[in-house]
Amino acid sequence: MKQVLLKKTAMAATALLALSLASVALAQYVWLDDKGVKQYSDVPPPASVPGKRILKAPGLSSRPAYSTGGAAATGEDNGAANAAPNIAEKNADFMKRKIEQADKDKKTAAEAKDKADKAKNCERARDYQQALDSGVRIGQVDQNGERIAMTDELRAKESQGNKQYLVACK
């Protein structure tokens, strides 16, 4: 009878020990140290380890470490590339891409507007050159606000300047 009682006590003690070890095994911490090496422990990592490099902790869901294959594979620390990006980082990346796209769209719109303005100005210059070449009387306003006719010398000078502008239009 004593042997049976002793066996049952030993089995209960073994079961209790196994359960206590299982609970300790669940309280594991996994983090990346300064060299990018995974560290496993049942005690929390040092305070110098940033939160984004803690891969597993009790009460914290396990996060897979992203590997870039570069510095992480050689054991070098490459910062946040070792840890999974969190919602804030994903949002920041999205906002950065959104701003870059808006800047790209603005630049494209500005280029299209400049192109349209240049085409309009070239058309005006062609019309003006046609008027200068036609020999029709062209009136101008002087400093006093009076209308005067353009002289032949001024017409030749205007025609030469306008032709230089038209060279850029082709």
C-alpha positions in Angstrom: 0.0 0.0 0.0 2.8 2.4 0.9 4.4 1.7 -2.5 1.2 2.6 -4.3 0.9 5.8 -2.3 4.5 6.6 -2.9 4.1 5.9 -6.7 1.0 8.2 -6.9 2.8 10.9 -5.0 5.8 10.7 -7.3 3.5 10.8 -10.3 1.7 13.8 -9.0 4.9 15.6 -8.2 6.2 14.8 -11.7 3.0 16.0 -13.3 3.1 19.2 -11.2 6.7 19.7 -12.2 5.9 19.2 -15.9 3.0 21.7 -15.7 5.2 24.3 -14.0 7.9 23.8 -16.6 5.3 24.2 -19.4 4.1 27.5 -18.0 7.7 28.7 -17.8 8.2 27.6 -21.4 5.2 29.7 -22.5 6.8 32.8 -20.8 9.5 33.0 -23.4 11.0 36.2 -24.8 12.5 36.4 -28.3 14.4 39.5 -29.5 17.1 40.6 -31.9 20.3 41.8 -30.2 22.6 44.6 -31.5 24.2 42.2 -34.0 20.8 41.0 -35.4 21.1 37.5 -33.7 17.9 36.1 -32.2 18.1 35.8 -28.4 15.8 33.5 -26.4 15.1 33.9 -22.7 12.6 33.5 -20.0 13.5 37.0 -18.6 12.6 40.2 -20.4 15.2 41.7 -22.8 17.4 44.6 -21.5 15.9 48.1 -21.6 18.3 49.0 -24.4 16.4 46.7 -26.9 13.8 48.8 -28.7 10.3 47.5 -28.8 10.3 46.9 -32.5 13.1 44.4 -32.2 11.2 42.3 -29.6 9.8 39.4 -31.7 7.9 37.5 -28.9 6.9 38.2 -25.3 4.3 36.9 -23.0 1.0 38.7 -23.8 2.4 39.8 -27.2 1.5 37.9 -30.3 4.4 36.4 -32.1 5.6 38.4 -35.2 7.6 36.9 -37.9 10.9 38.6 -38.6 11.3 39.9 -42.2 14.5 39.0 -43.8 16.0 41.1 -46.5 18.6 38.5 -47.3 21.3 41.2 -47.1 22.7 42.4 -43.8 20.3 40.3 -41.7 21.6 37.1 -43.2 25.2 38.1 -42.4 24.3 39.0 -38.9 24.7 42.8 -39.3 22.1 45.1 -37.8 20.0 46.8 -40.4 17.5 48.5 -38.1 13.8 48.1 -38.6 14.1 45.7 -41.6 14.5 42.8 -39.1 11.1 43.4 -37.5 7.7 43.3 -39.1 6.3 46.7 -40.0 3.5 47.8 -37.7 0.4 49.7 -38.7 2.0 53.1 -38.1 5.0 52.2 -40.3 2.7 50.9 -43.0 0.6 54.0 -42.8 3.7 56.2 -43.0 4.8 54.3 -46.1 1.4 54.7 -47.7 1.3 58.4 -47.0 4.8 58.8 -48.4 3.8 57.1 -51.6 0.6 59.1 -51.7 2.6 62.4 -51.4 5.1 61.2 -54.0 2.2 60.4 -56.4 0.6 63.8 -55.8 3.9 65.5 -56.5 4.3 63.5 -59.7 0.8 64.4 -60.8 1.5 68.1 -60.1 4.7 68.0 -62.1 2.9 66.3 -65.0 0.1 68.9 -64.9 2.6 71.7 -64.7 4.5 70.3 -67.7 1.3 69.9 -69.7 0.3 73.5 -68.8 3.8 74.8 -69.9 3.5 72.9 -73.1 0.1 74.4 -73.8 1.2 77.9 -73.0 4.3 77.6 -75.2 2.1 76.3 -78.1 -0.3 79.3 -77.6 2.6 81.8 -77.5 4.1 80.3 -80.6 0.8 80.6 -82.4 0.6 84.3 -81.4 4.1 84.8 -82.6 3.3 83.2 -86.0 0.2 85.4 -86.3 2.3 88.5 -85.4 5.0 87.6 -87.9 2.4 87.2 -90.6 1.0 90.6 -89.8 4.5 92.1 -89.9 5.3 90.4 -93.3 2.0 91.4 -94.9 2.9 95.1 -94.9 -0.4 96.2 -93.4 -0.4 99.2 -91.3 0.2 98.3 -87.6 -0.7 100.8 -84.9 1.0 101.3 -81.6 0.5 103.4 -78.5 3.2 105.8 -77.4 4.1 106.9 -73.8 1.4 109.6 -74.0 -1.3 107.1 -74.9 -1.6 108.3 -78.5 -1.9 105.9 -81.4 0.9 106.0 -83.9 1.7 103.9 -87.0 4.7 101.5 -86.9 7.6 102.8 -89.0 9.4 100.5 -91.5 12.5 100.5 -89.3 10.6 99.5 -86.2 8.7 96.8 -88.3 12.1 95.3 -89.5 13.4 95.4 -85.9 10.2 93.7 -84.6 10.3 91.2 -87.4 13.9 90.2 -86.6 13.2 89.8 -82.9 10.0 87.8 -83.6 11.8 85.4 -86.0 14.4 84.7 -83.3 11.5 83.8 -80.9 10.0 81.6 -83.6 13.2 79.5 -83.9 12.5 78.1 -80.5 8.9 77.2 -81.5 9.9 74.6 -84.1 
